[in-house]
Amino acid sequence: MSSAGRTSPHSRGKQTQRRAFTLFELLLVLAVLAVIAGMVVPTLSGAMSTRPLRGAADQIRQVLTTARRDAIDAGVPMRFEFETGTNIFRVALLFDVSAGAVESTAIETPPGVTFIGEDRLDGDIVFAESEGLSLTAQSDAAAVFFYPDGTSDSAQIRLVDDANHSIVIKLRGLTGAVTVGSIGRGGGP
């Protein structure tokens, strides 16, 4: 007797195994993925929108650190200055702080001051009202001084973007250490 075409009672259960997902299972997985994407996308878009602000803060941190190092290396004070409400900043080498020749404007360079460079923050980011800064006499520029012994003025420099996000760069006077804070809301220029 041939067993071809016959199925034993034990093999019938094996023929009922599934080889694919049901439509309900696929829709359930898609719904879960949509919910996860709905939670992740706003977080990522917020992080992406504040990326230029973080980049500008890192740029200023690097400039401040370089100005401190240059003051120590050159043995003369350095000045970092900016005007509130703009994105322009300058670094100057000072020859004689006690003689009062430390003030400057963007156009004229007084005796004893050599501007090393002027630069701009990227994008729509501007300097906002900040704490612990000196105002120069010949302009409305706020200034931070770095001294040859490695110390500096203590200051907090605040940057603001066009979406009203802000970030604070802190400068510790005794050590000249520069730290960049977290991005927050509010505090326009």
C-alpha positions in Angstrom: 0.0 0.0 0.0 1.2 3.3 -0.9 1.2 6.2 1.5 1.1 8.9 -1.2 -1.8 11.3 -0.8 -2.6 10.2 2.7 -2.0 12.3 5.8 -1.5 10.9 9.2 -3.4 12.3 12.1 -0.1 13.5 13.6 0.9 15.6 10.6 -2.3 17.6 10.2 -1.3 20.0 13.0 1.9 20.9 11.3 0.1 22.1 8.2 -1.7 24.9 10.2 1.5 26.8 11.0 1.4 30.5 10.0 3.9 31.9 7.5 2.9 35.7 7.6 1.6 38.4 9.8 -2.0 39.4 9.9 -3.2 42.8 8.8 -4.1 43.7 12.3 -0.5 42.9 13.6 1.0 45.1 10.8 -1.4 48.0 11.6 -0.6 47.7 15.3 3.2 47.9 14.7 2.7 50.9 12.4 0.6 52.6 15.1 3.3 52.1 17.7 6.0 53.4 15.3 3.8 56.5 14.6 3.4 57.2 18.4 7.2 56.9 18.9 8.0 59.1 16.0 5.5 61.7 17.3 7.4 61.8 20.6 10.9 61.9 19.0 10.4 64.4 16.2 9.7 67.5 18.4 12.7 66.7 20.6 15.0 66.4 17.6 13.6 69.5 15.9 14.1 71.5 19.1 17.7 70.4 19.4 18.3 71.2 15.7 16.9 74.7 16.0 19.2 75.6 18.9 22.3 74.1 17.3 23.5 77.4 15.9 23.2 79.0 19.3 25.3 76.2 20.9 27.8 76.7 18.1 28.1 80.4 18.7 28.6 79.8 22.4 31.4 77.4 21.7 32.9 79.9 19.3 32.9 82.6 22.1 34.3 80.1 24.6 37.2 79.3 22.2 37.9 83.0 21.6 37.9 83.8 25.4 40.2 80.9 26.0 42.6 82.0 23.3 42.5 85.6 24.5 43.5 84.4 28.0 46.3 82.2 26.6 47.6 85.1 24.4 47.6 87.5 27.4 49.8 85.0 29.3 52.1 84.3 26.3 52.5 88.0 25.3 52.8 89.2 28.9 50.3 92.0 28.2 46.5 92.4 28.9 44.0 91.3 26.3 40.4 92.6 25.9 37.4 90.9 24.5 34.6 93.3 23.6 31.1 93.2 22.0 28.2 95.5 21.6 24.8 94.4 23.0 22.2 93.7 20.3 24.8 93.0 17.6 26.7 89.9 16.6 30.1 91.7 16.3 33.0 91.1 18.7 36.6 92.1 18.8 39.8 91.0 20.6 42.4 93.7 21.4 46.0 93.5 22.7 46.6 96.3 25.3 50.0 97.8 25.9 49.3 100.1 28.9 46.2 99.6 31.0 47.2 102.1 33.7 47.7 105.0 31.1 44.0 104.8 30.2 44.8 103.7 26.6 42.5 100.7 26.8 39.3 102.3 25.3 38.4 101.9 21.7 35.8 102.2 19.0 35.2 100.1 16.0 36.6 102.8 13.8 39.6 104.3 15.6 42.4 102.5 17.4 43.8 104.6 20.2 47.5 104.5 21.2 48.4 101.3 23.0 45.6 99.2 21.6 46.1 96.8 18.7 43.1 94.9 17.5 43.9 91.3 16.7 40.6 90.7 15.0 37.0 91.4 14.6 34.5 88.7 13.9 30.8 87.9 13.9 28.6 85.3 15.4 26.9 83.0 12.8 23.2 83.3 12.0 20.7 85.5 13.8 22.5 85.3 17.1 23.3 88.4 19.1 24.9 89.4 22.3 22.3 90.3 25.0 22.6 92.3 28.3 25.2 90.5 30.3 26.6 90.7 33.9 30.0 91.7 35.3 31.3 93.5 32.2 33.0 96.8 31.9 31.7 99.4 29.4 34.3 101.1 27.3 34.3 104.9 27.5 34.4 105.7 23.7 31.7 103.2 22.7 28.9 101.2 24.2 30.9 98.0 23.9 31.0 95.7 26.9 34.5 94.4 27.6 36.2 91.5 29.5 39.9 91.9 30.4 42.5 89.1 30.5 45.7 89.7 32.4 49.2 88.2 32.0 49.0 86.4 35.3 46.2 84.2 34.0 43.3 86.0 35.8 40.5 87.8 34.1 37.3 89.8 34.9 34.5 87.6 36.2 31.7 87.8 33.7 28.6 86.3 32.3 28.0 86.8 28.5 24.6 86.0 27.2 23.7 85.1 23.6 20.2 85.1 22.2 18.8 83.8 18.9 15.8 85.0 16.9 13.6 82.3 18.5 14.3 83.9 22.0 16.5 80.9 23.1 19.5 82.1 25.2 22.7 80.6 26.5 25.1 82.0 29.1 28.9 81.8 28.9 30.5 82.2 32.3 34.0 83.4 32.9 35.6 82.8 36.3 38.0 85.7 37.1 40.4 83.9 39.4 41.2 81.1 37.0 40.0 82.4 33.7 37.9 79.2 33.3 35.2 79.5 30.7 32.0 77.4 30.9 29.0 77.3 28.6 25.6 76.8 30.3 22.4 75.2 29.1 20.1 76.6 26.5 17.0 78.3 28.0 14.1 80.4 27.0 13.6 84.1 27.3 15.7 87.2 27.8 15.8 88.9 24.4 18.4 91.5 23.6 
